[in-house]
Amino acid sequence: MTGADKFQKIVAWAKRKGFIYPSSEIYGGIGGVYDFGPYGVELLRNIKNLWWGRFVSGRDDVVGIDSSVLMNRKVWQASGHEKGFSDPLVECKKCHQRFRADIVDEVIARASSGEEKSDWENFSEEEKAILRCPKGDKHELTQAKQFNLMFKTSVGSTENSDSYTYFRPETAQGMFVNFKNVLETSRQKLPFGIAQIGKCFRNEITTGEYLFRVREFEIAEIEYFVKPGKDEEWFEYWLKEWKQFLLDLGISEKNLVEHEHPKSELSHYSKRTVDYNYKFPFGEKELTGLANRTDFDLKSHAKASGKDLQYFDQETGKKIYPYVVEPTLGIGRLVLALICESYEEIKGGRSKAETETEKEVIMHFNSKIAPVKIAVFPLTKKLKSSAKTIYRNLKKEFGFVEYDETGSVGRRYRRQDEIGTPYCITYDFDSENDKKVTVRNRDTMKQDRIKIAELKKYFGDKF
């Protein structure tokens, strides 16, 4: 199965099983925007809760905030976003569609090389749009021009240049402009961090590759403030922490690639940037990033606002502008990577319900992020009363637990495998006497006979 084939199957699976839907689908959708369904939102929530528990609640040196999506326009002027947050675009002189210049170059290069030249199915719909003009033949492209990616909006009842602002393209600035507020109320001392998970918006002209490049997305990031001279030491620390978090979620090390940005490609504020790329079915792409932003942001906002954003160092008796190490990740991209990582297709299936020609999808989600933790089945509907009692008790304890009494047990196993449920419980006729149930492990297929009274203890450290 090619990477393109696997990716198409993953996209179809995500919609069919209630993980991810195209937004506004009944009206034809809206490009680069997606909705999370009943299982997708649980996966999303579990990932965010683990991140928050690990990097905020579980630490003494990081505090959280939730800053606004809308901010004073001067924030984006001071940060450099209003002038410099842009992509080079080309426009077709015939159909007037616009495309990112770098993506056009990449797609044209692929289309002109090797076997992909004739393999049209390997290209996404967005890439096909780059290769053919609806007005006939190829596009006639202009020279590249810069296009600002921020969504502009107007605040208040009048619409003029004084009322304009933008939907935030990143969460970082909300943490920088609140630096002094957080410092005074939390009484933190260097080094310390401010963390946030929040929605961001970028008017991407060329979207594509599903959740990878979208217009509305969620970011989880930390601005970690350190003394100048200690920044490189803390950069290495957070590089290891970020990688370990990905590994602990279930990303395999063989699919992670550390990418050091050459100095010629660094952002204007960055002293050093390292990405962890993931080997998606559609190619190796950025998953998370780590940047040394130096003291650029605090100095910029202090100058533009006229407010003192320095830190008083009690050890030296001097005021300083802290340096900032910024670990960041896109939640949607991480969800996509974990889905790709977990997806497995088995010919012939694993249950008696399958034939040799049928295929079964198994999602190997880490039990801590799996949308459904446990599924409870009665062997027959005659036993449903006792099975439902077990279901209700476990649901109170572990959250998202499902009950299923429809179809054969083999079919029910398959349905849970397809959504990544790590454990299934079957209440059978023997359970009436021995007060035990059969617990089946998704990955090992091992079945344990466990006392009903000990189920909470059995599952206690697994989630």
BELSULMO-V963601 format. One record per residue. OMEGA is omega in degrees with one decimal (none if undefined). D_FIRST is the distance of its C-alpha to the first C-alpha in whole Angstrom. Layout:
OMEGA,D_FIRST  OMEGA,D_FIRST
This chain:
-179.8,0  177.4,4  179.4,7  178.5,8  -179.5,6  -177.8,6  177.7,10  179.6,11  178.8,10  179.2,12  179.1,15  178.4,15  -175.4,16  178.0,18  -176.1,20  -175.7,20  173.8,21  176.7,24  -174.9,23  177.4,23  169.0,24  -179.0,25  177.6,29  -170.9,31  -177.0,29  176.8,31  179.1,33  176.0,30  174.7,29  -171.8,30  175.5,27  177.3,26  -177.0,28  176.1,26  176.6,28  -179.2,27  -175.1,27  179.0,29  179.7,26  -178.2,25  175.9,29  176.2,29  179.7,26  -177.9,28  -180.0,31  178.8,30  -179.0,29  179.0,32  178.3,34  179.1,33  -177.9,33  179.6,37  -176.8,38  -170.7,37  179.3,38  -176.6,41  -176.2,42  -178.6,42  177.0,43  -171.4,47  177.9,46  176.0,44  -176.8,45  169.6,43  174.0,44  -176.3,43  -173.2,44  173.8,44  178.2,42  178.7,45  176.3,47  -177.9,50  -178.3,49  176.3,51  -176.3,48  172.9,46  -179.6,48  -177.4,49  -178.2,46  -177.2,45  -175.9,42  179.7,44  -166.6,45  -177.0,42  -172.1,39  174.2,37  174.9,34  -178.3,35  170.6,34  -178.7,34  176.7,36  -178.8,35  -177.3,39  -174.6,38  176.6,36  170.8,37  178.4,33  -179.6,33  173.4,30  -174.7,30  -178.0,31  179.7,28  176.0,25  -179.9,27  -178.4,27  -177.7,23  179.2,22  178.2,24  177.9,23  -176.6,20  -176.5,21  -174.0,23  167.7,21  -173.5,19  -178.1,16  178.9,15  -178.6,19  -176.9,18  -175.6,14  -175.3,16  179.1,13  -178.5,12  177.0,15  178.6,17  178.3,20  179.3,22  176.7,21  178.6,21  177.1,25  -173.3,26  -178.9,25  -179.1,27  178.8,30  177.0,31  176.4,35  175.9,33  -176.0,31  175.0,31  169.6,32  -168.2,35  176.1,35  170.8,38  -178.1,39  174.5,37  -178.7,39  -179.5,39  -178.9,38  -173.5,39  -177.0,36  173.4,38  179.7,39  175.5,43  -179.3,45  -178.8,49  179.2,51  -172.9,54  178.4,55  -179.2,56  176.0,53  -175.1,54  179.2,53  -176.7,55  -176.8,53  164.6,50  -174.6,47  165.7,43  -171.3,41  175.9,40  178.3,37  179.3,37  -170.5,38  -174.1,40  176.5,43  178.4,44  179.2,44  -178.1,46  176.6,49  -176.7,50  -176.7,50  178.0,54  -179.0,54  -179.0,51  -177.5,53  -175.6,56  -178.4,55  179.7,53  176.6,55  174.4,52  178.4,53  -2.4,51  175.0,48  -176.7,47  170.1,44  -175.3,44  -179.4,40  167.7,39  -177.5,36  179.8,36  175.7,35  -173.6,35  176.1,34  -177.1,33  180.0,34  178.5,30  177.8,31  175.0,27  177.5,25  179.5,21  169.4,18  -176.6,19  -172.5,21  -179.8,21  -174.2,24  -177.8,26  175.7,30  -174.1,31  -177.5,30  -179.0,31  169.8,32  -178.2,33  -179.4,35  168.1,38  -174.5,41  -173.4,43  -175.7,46  175.7,48  174.3,51  -175.9,50  176.0,50  -172.9,48  -178.4,45  177.1,43  180.0,43  175.6,42  179.6,39  178.4,38  -176.5,39  175.7,36  177.9,34  -179.9,33  -178.2,34  179.6,31  -178.0,29  177.2,30  178.9,29  179.9,26  -178.7,25  177.1,27  179.8,25  175.1,22  -179.2,21  -176.7,20  -179.3,22  -179.9,19  178.2,17  178.0,21  177.8,23  -177.5,26  177.4,27  179.5,31  174.0,32  -176.3,35  -178.2,38  -177.1,38  -178.0,35  173.5,37  -174.6,38  -176.4,42  -166.8,42  171.7,40  178.4,42  176.8,38  176.0,35  175.8,32  162.3,28  177.0,25  177.3,22  179.0,19  176.9,16  175.7,14  -179.7,10  175.8,13  -179.6,15  -176.0,18  -179.0,20  177.1,23  178.8,23  178.7,27  175.6,30  -176.5,33  169.6,36  -173.9,40  -176.0,42  179.1,45  -174.2,48  -171.1,47  -179.4,47  178.0,50  -178.6,52  -178.7,51  176.5,51  -179.9,55  -175.9,56  -175.7,55  -175.4,56  -179.4,59  178.8,58  179.8,58  178.6,55  178.4,56  177.6,56  -180.0,59  -176.5,59  -179.0,61  -177.8,61  -177.2,62  -178.2,64  173.7,62  179.6,60  167.9,56  179.2,53  168.4,50  -176.6,47  170.7,44  -170.8,41  169.2,38  -175.9,35  175.3,33  174.5,29  -176.6,28  -179.9,27  177.9,25  178.6,22  175.6,23  -179.4,22  178.9,19  -179.6,18  175.5,19  178.7,17  -179.5,13  -172.7,15  -171.6,16  173.9,13  178.6,11  -177.3,10  176.7,12  178.1,12  176.9,16  -177.9,17  -176.8,20  179.8,23  -179.5,25  -175.5,24  172.2,21  -178.1,20  -177.3,18  -179.1,16  178.1,16  178.9,13  175.5,15  177.2,14  177.4,16  -174.8,17  178.6,18  168.6,21  -174.9,24  -178.9,27  -179.7,29  -178.7,27  -179.1,25  176.3,27  -176.7,28  -174.9,30  171.2,31  -178.2,31  179.3,34  162.0,34  179.5,37  172.9,36  -178.7,38  178.0,40  -176.3,43  -170.0,42  -178.4,41  179.5,44  179.4,44  179.8,40  176.3,41  176.7,43  179.4,41  -177.7,38  180.0,41  179.9,42  179.5,39  177.4,38  -174.3,41  -169.5,40  175.6,37  -171.6,36  174.9,33  -178.7,33  174.1,32  -178.7,34  178.5,32  -173.1,34  177.5,32  179.3,31  178.0,30  177.7,30  177.9,26  180.0,25  173.6,27  -177.4,25  -179.6,21  -180.0,23  175.8,24  -177.0,20  177.9,19  172.7,21  179.0,21  -174.5,25  -176.3,25  174.6,28  179.7,29  175.7,33  175.4,34  -175.2,38  -177.4,39  177.4,43  -178.9,43  180.0,43  -176.3,46  -174.2,48  178.7,46  177.7,45  175.5,42  177.1,38  178.0,35  -177.7,33  179.9,29  -176.4,27  -172.1,23  -177.7,22  -175.2,24  179.1,25  178.9,28  179.6,31  175.9,34  -172.1,38  176.3,39  -179.3,43  -178.7,43  -176.6,45  -177.1,43  -180.0,40  177.6,40  -179.3,41  -177.3,38  -170.5,36  -175.7,38  -175.5,36  -177.4,33  none,33
